[in-house]
């Protein structure tokens, strides 16, 4: 199964954005800015289905596993 560079880079970008939003969420929670906490949490929740869609697209791009 061959991966494309675009798919791997896009998954890495989604992972990086998850890390950034989680760090911002923890920072805002510490300073009790709960409106911002909800905003960053919703961004994290929206990024997960995007990552799943990208992953499924990359898995299906490989073709049949039993092809010779």
Residue pairs with C-beta under 8 A, 6 or more apart in sequence:
1 59
1 62
1 63
1 65
2 61
2 62
3 58
3 61
3 62
4 58
4 61
7 54
7 57
7 58
7 61
8 58
10 54
11 51
11 54
11 55
11 58
14 47
14 50
14 51
14 54
15 51
17 43
17 47
18 44
18 47
18 48
18 51
21 40
21 43
21 44
21 47
22 40
22 44
24 36
24 40
25 37
25 40
25 41
25 44
28 34
28 36
28 37
28 40
29 37
